Each structure stands twice: as structure tokens, then as C-alpha cells.
Amino acid sequence: MEFENIHTLINKYWNCETSTQEEQILQDFFSQEEIPDELKEYAPLFRYKKDSQSKTLSSDFDKRLSTAIREQEKENKYITVKIFAPALRIAASVALITGLGIGIYLVANQNKKNYFAETYNDPNAALKHATFALDKLSDALKKGEEASMESLRELEELNLDWAALDSLNMEQMETNHSEIPVETENL
């Protein structure tokens, strides 16, 4: 057979345009011993196709398959009863509704709790603890006030010209505003 005809058949094969007879010609050609070097890369494909077509099932395949299926059925001892499916749906719905009801009840009762409750049985002990806490708070506030007064005294000792500082601050603000470009088109 001419190699040009084989090239044409291979091109038709890759374009899915070959008939079964033409594919058989390709398989027969590539099953030969001597194949040109430029066509050797296609040989495994067509040899595989020919080999896979020649494989058949053994004569006792059906018997072995049916035996395997029967053994598998014997191993499966579970019986599924579809009667319980609606009952399970109803039970799940009841459980969901009950859970939601209990959750809502607990949330509603949680809001009824007193936020402020009496923690002391002895009023004198409560007064003693409250007095102690207020004394500590008073001491802390006094220390803060003393620190603030000390800071003010130190600032007064510096003899700063506050008017000059304010004018410098105003000049700084004016220069910053003049440096910022303003787009009037977008306004």
C-alpha cells in the first residue's frame, strides 16, 4: 500500500471522517513488522485498538457474575423500611419546634432578671465597703487634681507669650490651607 494513502487515512482518522473499513486498513497496516520511521509514532495506537477489539469475555463470565451478585445480596442483611421516613420527619419537626420554644422561653425569662440586686445581708458592712470605695475614688481624684495644678504652675513659670504662639499657629494654618490645591470644577 502506498504511504501517501496511509497519510491521507491518518488525516481522515484525526478529523473523525474514516469509515470502519478504512480504520481496519490502518490497523492492518500498523500491525505489520516493517513500518516507515515517520509513521512509527502511530503504531501503538492502532495496535492497541486491534488488540482491545480482539478481547472477549470468557465462557463462564455470566455464571461467575451471577454468583458474585448472589453472594453480595446474602451479605446485605439490612432491610430498609420506608414506613419510618414520614415518622422521622414528624419527630424531627417536633424536636425543632420544641427546641425553638425552649430557647424563646429562656431568652424571655432572662430579660426579667434584676440587674441590681442586694449583695449584702448586713447594711453596716455594705456602708463600710461603699465608704472605703468612695474614699479611694476621692484620693485618686485629689492626686489627679494636684498633678494638673502642678502642670499649670510649671507652664506659668515658663513665661510664654501665648498671643505670639497663637499668631504663629494661625499663620501655620493659613499657609497649609493655601498650599492645598482646590478643584473648583468638581464642586
Secondary structure, 3 states (H helix, E strand, C coil): CCHHHHHHHHHHHHCCCCCHHHHHHHHHHHCCCCCCHHHHHHHHHHHHHHHHHHCCCCCCHHHHHHHHHHHHHHHCCCCCCCCHHHHHHHHHHHHHHHHHHHHHHHHHHHCCCCCCCCCCCCHHHHHHHHHHHHHHHHHHHHHHHHHHHHHHHHHHHCCCCHHHHHHHHHHHHHHHHHHCCCCCCCC
